[in-house]
């Protein structure tokens, strides 16, 4: 497994072969039809990702030991979607799913003792999508991050002890008009 390792003072990072990793997990998915036009989709996953062996350069700062969790891999993640789909007029169809996505908190490095260790908090995101289709055209509106999530996607700590946040994707609205020739 290749991972980005920070120096002991977190002044720079480098890619290193950290050895073998054991990754176990489970995913469950379900779809429940609430009515002919309304469906609830649920997906959940659990991931246990850890080093299978001590890293090959144990003298280097920030190295992991056998059993340490792999950085930036949340243990829990999930998605719930409520989707309405049906005809609204002759030859016109409307699909409108609303999605809630979430993932658990996760660490940025193997070793909590190094300066560059930080935890990225758990996150929840709400997205909406509406598609109207007619015989020869479709119009779609996609809205991401409806809750205006401002938590960072990832947090690291710099060599000066400052927290470095990798910002989340911004709220996005996309309007698409497509036609068939």
C-alpha positions in Angstrom: 0.0 0.0 0.0 1.3 3.5 -0.9 0.5 6.4 1.5 1.5 10.0 1.9 3.7 10.3 5.0 4.5 13.6 6.7 7.9 14.3 8.1 8.0 14.5 11.9 7.6 18.3 11.9 5.0 18.0 9.1 7.1 20.3 7.0 6.8 18.1 3.9 5.1 14.9 2.8 6.3 12.0 0.7 4.8 8.9 -0.8 6.0 5.7 0.8 5.3 2.0 0.6 3.8 1.3 4.0 3.6 -2.4 3.5 0.6 -4.7 3.4 -2.8 -3.6 4.6 -5.7 -5.8 5.8 -9.0 -4.4 4.6 -12.2 -6.0 5.7 -15.7 -4.6 5.3 -19.3 -5.0 4.6 -21.9 -3.2 2.6 -25.6 -3.5 2.8 -28.1 -2.0 0.4 -31.9 -2.0 0.3 -34.6 -0.5 -1.9 -38.1 -0.2 -0.5 -41.0 0.8 -2.8 -43.2 3.1 -0.8 -45.7 3.6 -3.6 -45.6 3.1 -7.4 -43.8 6.4 -7.8 -41.8 6.7 -4.6 -38.8 4.5 -3.7 -36.4 4.7 -0.7 -32.8 3.5 -1.2 -30.5 2.8 1.7 -26.8 1.9 1.5 -24.4 1.5 4.4 -20.8 0.4 4.7 -18.3 -0.5 7.4 -14.6 -0.7 6.6 -11.9 -1.9 8.8 -8.6 -1.0 7.2 -5.3 -1.5 9.1 -1.7 -2.2 8.5 -0.8 -5.9 8.4 2.8 -5.3 9.4 5.1 -2.6 10.8 6.2 -0.1 8.2 9.6 -0.9 6.6 11.3 2.2 7.9 10.4 2.3 11.6 12.9 5.0 12.4 11.2 7.5 10.2 8.7 9.8 12.0 5.0 9.2 11.5 5.3 5.5 10.5 2.6 3.1 11.3 2.7 -0.2 13.2 0.8 -3.4 12.5 -2.8 -2.9 13.4 -2.9 0.9 13.0 -5.9 2.1 11.0 -5.2 3.3 7.5 -5.5 7.1 7.3 -8.3 8.9 5.5 -10.5 5.8 5.5 -13.7 6.4 7.5 -15.0 3.3 9.4 -18.7 4.1 8.5 -20.3 5.6 5.4 -23.8 5.7 4.1 -26.3 7.0 1.7 -30.1 7.4 1.8 -32.1 8.4 -1.2 -35.8 9.2 -1.6 -36.7 9.1 -5.3 -39.9 10.1 -6.9 -40.4 9.0 -10.5 -43.5 9.2 -12.8 -45.3 10.7 -15.7 -46.5 14.3 -15.3 -48.1 14.7 -18.8 -48.4 12.8 -22.0 -44.9 11.8 -23.1 -43.3 13.8 -20.2 -41.6 12.1 -17.3 -40.2 13.6 -14.0 -37.5 12.0 -11.8 -36.6 13.7 -8.5 -34.3 12.0 -6.0 -33.1 13.6 -2.8 -29.8 12.1 -1.4 -28.3 12.3 2.0 -24.7 11.1 2.1 -22.6 10.7 5.2 -19.2 9.4 6.4 -17.5 9.0 9.7 -14.6 10.9 11.1 -11.1 9.7 10.2 -7.5 10.4 11.0 -5.0 12.0 8.7 -1.9 10.0 9.7 -1.0 6.7 11.3 0.7 8.0 14.4 -1.3 10.4 16.7 2.1 11.4 18.3 3.4 13.2 15.2 2.9 16.9 14.7 0.9 16.3 11.4 -1.8 14.2 13.0 -5.4 15.6 12.9 -8.9 14.2 12.6 -11.3 15.1 9.9 -14.8 15.3 11.5 -17.8 13.3 10.3 -19.7 14.8 7.4 -23.2 14.8 6.0 -24.2 16.1 2.6 -27.6 16.7 1.1 -28.0 16.7 -2.7 -31.1 17.1 -4.9 -31.7 16.3 -8.6 -34.7 16.9 -10.9 -34.9 15.5 -14.4 -37.8 16.2 -16.8 -37.8 14.2 -20.0 -40.0 14.7 -23.0 -39.9 12.7 -26.2 -36.9 14.6 -27.8 -35.4 16.6 -24.9 -34.5 16.6 -21.3 -34.0 19.3 -18.7 -32.1 18.5 -15.5 -31.3 20.6 -12.4 -28.7 19.2 -10.0 -28.0 20.9 -6.6 -25.1 19.7 -4.5 -24.5 20.6 -0.8 -27.9 22.0 -0.2 -27.0 22.4 3.5 -24.0 24.6 2.6 -21.6 22.3 4.4 -18.5 24.2 5.5 -16.5 21.5 7.2 -13.3 20.7 5.5 -13.0 17.5 3.4 -9.6 16.8 5.0 -7.5 18.3 7.8 -3.7 18.1 8.2 -1.3 20.1 10.4 1.6 22.0 8.9 5.2 22.2 10.1 4.4 25.4 11.9 1.7 23.7 13.8 -1.1 25.4 11.8 -4.1 23.4 10.8 -4.3 23.0 7.0 -7.8 22.4 5.8 -8.7 21.1 2.4 -12.0 22.8 1.7 -15.1 21.0 0.7 -16.5 21.1 -2.7 -18.5 24.2 -3.0 -22.3 24.3 -3.3 -23.0 23.6 -6.9 -26.1 24.1 -9.1 -26.0 22.6 -12.6 -28.7 23.2 -15.2 -28.6 21.0 -18.3 -30.8 21.0 -21.4 -30.2 18.2 -23.9 -32.0 17.3 -27.1 -32.0 14.4 -29.5 -31.6 15.1 -33.2 
